[in-house]
Amino acid sequence: MIKLGVIGASGQEFSQLYAPALKSLRDRVRVTCVYDYVAHCARQSAELMEATVCRSFQELIHNWDVDAILMLSTGWPGILPYVECLRQNKSVYLADTCLLSVDALQQISTLAKSTNALTAVEHRLCFSPTGLRCQELMASELGRPREMTCRLDPERSLIDQAGEIAAALGWFRWLLPGYEFLGTPFSTTPQKWTFQFQKTLRTQEVSEVIIHFCIQQNVDQFHIQTNLGQIWIAGESQLKWVCGMENPGDLKSESLIQERHTIARQLDFFCRRLVGGLIPIHDLNNHLWSQQQTRLILNQLG
């Protein structure tokens, strides 16, 4: 039985997403301790999970009855609980993935190199029903990707969409194992920035995948063009695709709302990995890479 401690157990997301996901794993996972910086929220969530309340995040992290930490939100302590987990070599799942400051990135990067703890970072694109369906389609009917586009909101500044850019970069890298990201723009216009991923194949041929970030309103957030077709993604459970380019009437629309939710899948994978399974997770190294590349991109674009 894996014993988990939860930091940041307030709000509708916890009661509607995380709590049901954790209860679905109760045959091998148990929440033993809960901490939230709002005391009455901690009490409510602890009662919901049949767990005890800790008076501080330090008390929870050092608790002998906690094997790993779910850090769902931190409030005023910021990254301090995460840093403390790394210092204590305690495995941690981080859900709040807002863009970190440069100082925080440096501190966490240094600590991450010195820990053997499992450090998972929530990434909804990588484990969403549409994300997994993309991988299936590219491995079967549609072939490997040639171009990937992330569309940004023209009503918001680039810096306000840094989290979306980082998430897209992390997902593109996830879909392209073994490829190297070339951080210098291939081309730029006021509304579109183009980058490349490259990989040298066994034949010594260089495989290139073009990445676009463009400002465009009222369209699907992601578009992927493959060797044999195209994919459009509107969210975690809505996807359209077509095999071939000639007949748009063959467009297939899939609703994956009945598939397992990305939160439940990631918590399950994290817990399986804790006991030694070879289960894919989006780890801290991947997250730090995405954040660092996003900062470089934003600096280049001014």
C-alpha positions in Angstrom: 0.0 0.0 0.0 1.4 3.4 -1.1 0.8 6.1 1.5 0.4 9.6 0.1 0.4 13.1 1.6 -1.5 15.9 -0.1 -0.4 19.5 0.0 -3.0 21.9 -1.3 -6.3 20.1 -1.0 -8.8 22.9 -1.5 -11.1 24.0 -4.3 -13.4 22.3 -6.7 -10.6 20.7 -8.7 -9.6 18.7 -5.7 -13.1 17.5 -4.8 -14.2 16.9 -8.4 -11.0 15.5 -10.0 -8.2 14.5 -7.6 -10.3 13.0 -4.8 -12.3 10.7 -7.2 -9.1 9.7 -9.0 -7.4 8.8 -5.7 -10.4 6.9 -4.4 -10.4 4.8 -7.7 -6.9 3.7 -6.6 -7.8 2.8 -3.0 -7.0 -0.9 -3.4 -3.3 0.1 -3.5 -3.1 3.8 -2.6 -4.1 5.6 0.6 -4.0 9.3 1.5 -2.8 9.4 5.1 -2.1 13.2 5.6 -3.4 16.5 4.2 -2.2 20.0 4.5 -3.7 23.2 3.1 -2.8 26.8 4.0 -6.5 27.4 4.6 -7.2 25.3 7.7 -10.9 24.6 7.2 -10.2 23.4 3.6 -7.6 21.0 5.0 -10.1 19.6 7.5 -12.8 19.2 4.9 -10.5 17.4 2.5 -9.0 15.2 5.2 -12.5 14.1 6.2 -13.3 13.4 2.5 -10.1 11.2 2.2 -10.3 9.7 5.7 -6.9 11.2 6.5 -5.3 13.3 9.3 -4.6 17.0 9.1 -1.0 18.4 9.3 -0.3 21.8 10.7 2.4 22.7 8.2 3.8 21.4 5.0 7.1 20.6 6.8 5.2 18.4 9.2 3.6 16.5 6.3 6.8 16.1 4.3 8.7 14.7 7.4 5.8 12.4 8.4 6.9 8.8 8.7 3.5 7.7 7.4 4.0 9.4 4.0 5.8 7.6 1.2 5.3 10.3 -1.4 3.8 13.8 -1.8 1.0 15.1 -4.1 1.6 18.8 -4.3 -1.6 20.1 -5.9 -1.3 23.8 -5.0 0.9 25.6 -2.5 -0.6 29.1 -2.0 1.7 31.5 -0.2 4.6 29.1 0.4 5.3 29.1 -3.3 8.0 26.5 -4.3 9.2 26.0 -0.7 7.3 22.7 -0.2 8.7 21.4 -3.5 12.2 22.4 -2.5 11.8 20.7 0.9 10.6 17.4 -0.8 13.8 17.4 -3.0 16.0 18.1 0.0 14.4 15.2 1.9 14.8 12.9 -1.2 11.0 12.3 -1.1 9.1 11.5 -4.3 6.7 14.2 -5.3 4.0 14.8 -7.9 3.6 18.5 -8.8 0.3 19.7 -10.3 0.7 23.5 -10.2 3.0 24.1 -13.2 3.0 27.8 -13.7 6.1 29.4 -15.2 8.8 29.5 -12.5 11.1 32.5 -11.9 14.7 32.3 -13.1 15.9 32.0 -9.5 13.4 29.2 -8.7 14.5 27.3 -11.9 18.1 27.5 -10.9 17.4 26.3 -7.3 15.2 23.4 -8.4 17.6 22.4 -11.2 20.5 22.2 -8.7 18.5 20.2 -6.2 17.0 17.8 -8.8 20.5 16.7 -9.8 21.2 15.6 -6.2 18.1 13.6 -5.5 17.1 10.0 -6.4 13.4 10.8 -5.7 10.8 10.3 -8.3 9.8 13.8 -9.5 6.7 13.8 -11.7 5.1 17.0 -13.1 1.5 17.0 -14.3 1.2 17.5 -18.0 -2.3 17.2 -19.3 -1.5 17.2 -23.0 0.9 14.2 -22.8 -1.7 12.0 -21.0 -5.0 13.4 -22.2 -7.3 11.1 -24.3 -6.5 13.3 -27.3 -2.8 13.2 -26.7 -2.8 9.4 -26.5 -5.0 9.1 -29.5 -2.6 11.3 -31.5 0.2 8.9 -30.7 -2.0 5.9 -31.8 -2.8 7.6 -35.1 0.8 8.6 -35.8 1.9 5.0 -35.1 -0.8 3.6 -37.5 -2.8 5.3 -40.1 -1.2 8.7 -40.3 2.6 8.2 -39.9 5.1 10.4 -38.2 4.6 14.1 -37.9 6.1 16.7 -40.3 4.7 19.9 -38.9 3.1 20.8 -35.5 1.3 24.1 -34.8 0.3 25.6 -31.5 -2.2 28.5 -31.8 -2.1 31.3 -29.3 -4.8 33.8 -28.2 -4.5 37.2 -29.9 -6.3 38.8 -26.9 -3.4 37.9 -24.5 0.2 38.9 -24.4 2.9 36.3 -25.1 4.2 36.5 -21.5 0.7 35.7 -20.2 0.7 32.6 -22.4 4.1 31.4 -21.4 2.5 28.4 -19.6 0.7 27.4 -22.8 3.9 27.7 -24.8 5.9 25.6 -22.3 3.2 22.9 -22.2 3.1 22.8 -26.0 6.9 22.5 -26.2 6.9 19.7 -23.6 4.2 17.9 -25.5 6.0 18.2 -28.9 9.2 16.9 -27.3 7.2 14.0 -25.8 5.8 13.1 -29.2 9.3 13.2 -30.8 11.6 11.0 -28.6 15.2 11.3 -29.7 14.7 14.6 -31.5 16.7 17.7 -30.6 15.0 21.1 -30.4 16.8 23.9 -32.2 16.0 26.9 -30.1 16.8 29.6 -32.6 13.8 30.5 -34.7 13.8 29.1 -38.3 11.7 32.1 -39.4 9.6 34.8 -37.7 6.8 37.1 -38.6 4.7 39.3 -36.3 2.0 36.6 -36.1 4.1 33.4 -36.5 7.3 31.9 -35.2 8.8 28.7 -36.6 11.3 26.3 -35.0 12.6 22.9 -35.7 13.2 19.5 -34.1 15.9 17.4 -35.7 17.0 13.7 -35.5 19.7 11.8 -37.3 18.3 8.5 -38.4 20.2 5.2 -38.7 20.6 5.8 -42.4 22.3 9.1 -41.5 19.4 11.0 -43.0 18.3 14.0 -40.9 14.7 14.0 -40.0 13.1 17.4 -39.4 9.9 18.4 -37.8 8.7 22.0 -38.1 7.1 23.7 -35.1 4.9 26.8 -35.4 3.6 29.1 -32.8 1.1 31.4 -34.3 -1.5 34.0 -33.2 -4.9 33.0 -34.5 -8.4 33.2 -33.1 -11.3 30.9 -33.0 -9.6 27.8 -34.3 -8.4 24.5 -32.9 -5.5 24.9 -30.5 -3.3 22.4 -32.2 -2.8 21.2 -35.7 -0.5 18.3 -36.7 0.4 17.5 -40.3 1.9 14.0 -40.7 3.3 12.0 -43.6 -0.2 10.6 -44.4 -2.7 13.0 -43.0 -3.7 15.7 -40.5 -4.9 16.0 -36.9 -6.8 18.9 -35.2 -7.1 19.1 -31.4 -9.6 21.4 -29.6 -9.1 20.1 -26.1 -8.4 17.1 -23.9 -11.3 15.1 -25.3 -12.1 16.5 -28.8 -10.1 15.5 -31.9 -10.6 15.5 -35.7 -8.4 13.8 -38.2 -8.1 12.9 -41.9 -6.0 10.3 -43.8 -4.7 11.9 -47.0 -5.0 15.5 -48.1 -7.4 15.3 -51.1 -10.9 14.7 -49.7 -11.9 16.9 -46.7 -15.2 15.1 -46.7 -13.4 12.1 -45.1 -12.8 14.2 -41.9 -13.4 12.0 -38.8 -14.4 13.7 -35.6 -13.9 11.8 -32.3 -15.3 12.6 -28.9 -13.2 10.9 -26.2 -15.2 12.2 -23.2 -15.8 8.6 -21.9 -12.1 7.8 -21.8 -10.1 7.8 -18.6 -9.5 11.3 -17.4 -5.9 12.6 -17.7 -5.7 13.3 -13.9 -6.7 9.7 -13.0 -4.2 8.3 -15.5 -1.3 10.4 -14.3 -1.9 9.7 -10.6 -2.1 6.0 -11.5 1.2 6.1 -13.5 2.9 8.0 -10.7 1.9 5.4 -8.1 2.9 2.5 -10.4 6.3 4.1 -11.0 6.8 4.5 -7.2 6.9 0.7 -6.9 9.3 0.2 -9.7 7.2 -0.2 -12.8 8.5 1.0 -16.2 5.6 3.4 -16.6 6.0 6.7 -18.6 5.8 9.9 -16.6 6.5 13.5 -17.4 9.3 14.2 -15.0 11.0 17.3 -13.5 13.8 17.3 -16.1 11.2 17.5 -18.9 9.4 20.3 -17.1 12.5 22.3 -16.5 13.6 21.9 -20.1 10.2 23.3 -21.3 10.4 26.2 -18.9 14.0 27.1 -19.9 13.2 26.9 -23.6 10.1 29.0 -23.2 12.2 31.7 -21.5 14.7 31.6 -24.3 12.0 31.9 -26.9 10.2 34.8 -25.2 13.6 36.6 -24.8 14.3 36.2 -28.5 10.8 37.4 -29.5 11.2 40.4 -27.3 
